Amino acid sequence: MASIALVVVEPGSDWPPFVLGGAHDVIALSQANVDLDSGALRRACQRAAHSRAGVRLAVLACGSGVDDASIHRRAFTASRLLAAVAPTLGGQLVLSASRGSCAALRLGLIGLASTLSTAATTSLAGVSVRVAYEIIWLDARPLVARLGAALRCASYSHNAWQLDMAGSGGTHKGRNHGRKALPS
């Protein structure tokens, strides 16, 4: 069964070179003329979720904007893409930037990826940041840990899960959970 790749391309960004049409059925959206409230992304995610193929890869190809509007749009879009790929075991959300992107954009993407992977405790998918072909940040939780966290969340209340993840009775807040930044 083929898998689906959802790709959202921001204005001024390059097509992510690691997305190959032969490996996935690609659904691509351009944000050049799409408003956040237009529903195009929501409809694409719903259609992909209701297909027989799983959404294995979701990519946000980021432009160079680091202003407040770009950051807000990027966070909103990335959270929608993560929700689309979250139920897929081994799925991946990739925040992608062009090779010549500025340090502020790269750091912003790492911060967004870290926030998304921390907030998505029931997600079976991982999160990473790529610049062209290079991975510069990777959610290093093993797949078994993501699956275990999802199962614990399904069987325990939120408070019990927080105690379980800490191991010693504390909460999971402030812990690293195995995430690391890779040098660029």
C-alpha positions, -999 to 999 in steps of 0.1 A, spaced: 0 0 0 14 34 -9 18 61 17 10 97 15 33 127 18 16 160 27 38 189 16 30 226 24 53 251 6 56 286 20 62 316 -3 99 319 -11 109 283 -1 125 256 -22 109 222 -28 123 198 -2 148 177 -21 143 146 0 106 143 -10 104 119 -39 72 113 -58 81 76 -64 82 69 -27 49 85 -17 17 98 -32 24 135 -28 -3 161 -19 12 195 -22 -2 229 -11 12 263 -17 7 290 9 12 318 -15 -25 325 -19 -39 304 9 -52 321 40 -51 302 73 -89 303 75 -95 291 40 -97 254 50 -75 241 21 -50 225 45 -78 211 67 -95 195 37 -63 181 24 -55 165 58 -91 151 61 -89 136 26 -55 120 34 -67 107 67 -97 90 51 -77 74 23 -65 38 25 -29 49 25 -14 63 57 1 98 59 37 87 65 54 120 58 43 156 64 67 184 53 65 221 59 89 238 34 97 271 51 104 304 35 129 329 49 103 349 69 110 353 106 84 381 113 55 375 137 30 367 109 53 341 94 61 325 127 24 323 136 14 308 102 43 283 104 33 271 139 -3 267 129 5 248 98 31 226 115 6 217 142 -20 207 116 5 186 97 16 169 129 -20 161 137 -23 145 102 8 123 106 4 116 143 -17 84 141 8 67 117 34 45 133 68 56 121 54 88 106 75 119 104 69 156 104 98 175 88 103 212 90 125 220 60 145 251 51 167 260 21 204 256 23 211 294 25 186 300 53 195 324 81 204 313 116 173 329 131 151 307 109 170 276 117 168 283 155 131 291 152 125 258 134 144 239 161 124 256 188 91 249 170 101 212 165 110 209 201 77 224 212 57 202 189 74 170 199 70 178 236 34 188 232 25 157 211 28 131 238 3 107 222 18 110 187 33 80 170 52 103 146 86 119 151 96 155 143 128 167 126 143 198 111 162 196 78 182 221 58 183 208 23 195 171 28 210 176 63 191 168 94 199 195 120 175 185 147 158 152 154 133 140 180 155 113 193 128 94 212 129 58 199 98 46 182 92 22 211 91 51 236 66 70 213 44 39 211 47 33 248 37 69 256 7 66 233 -4 34 249 0 48 285 -20 79 275 -47 58 261 -50 37 293 -43 63 320 -56 97 329 -34 127 321 -22 130 357 -14 93 360 6 95 327 26 124 340 36 104 371 43 73 350 66 92 326 87 107 354 94 73 369 100 87 404 66 103 410 74 137 396 61 153 364 77 151 330 80 189 327 116 202 323 130 168 313 148 164 280 132 130 269 162 122 247 159 151 222 191 166 210 202 192 185 227 182 158 254 205 146 247 221 113 
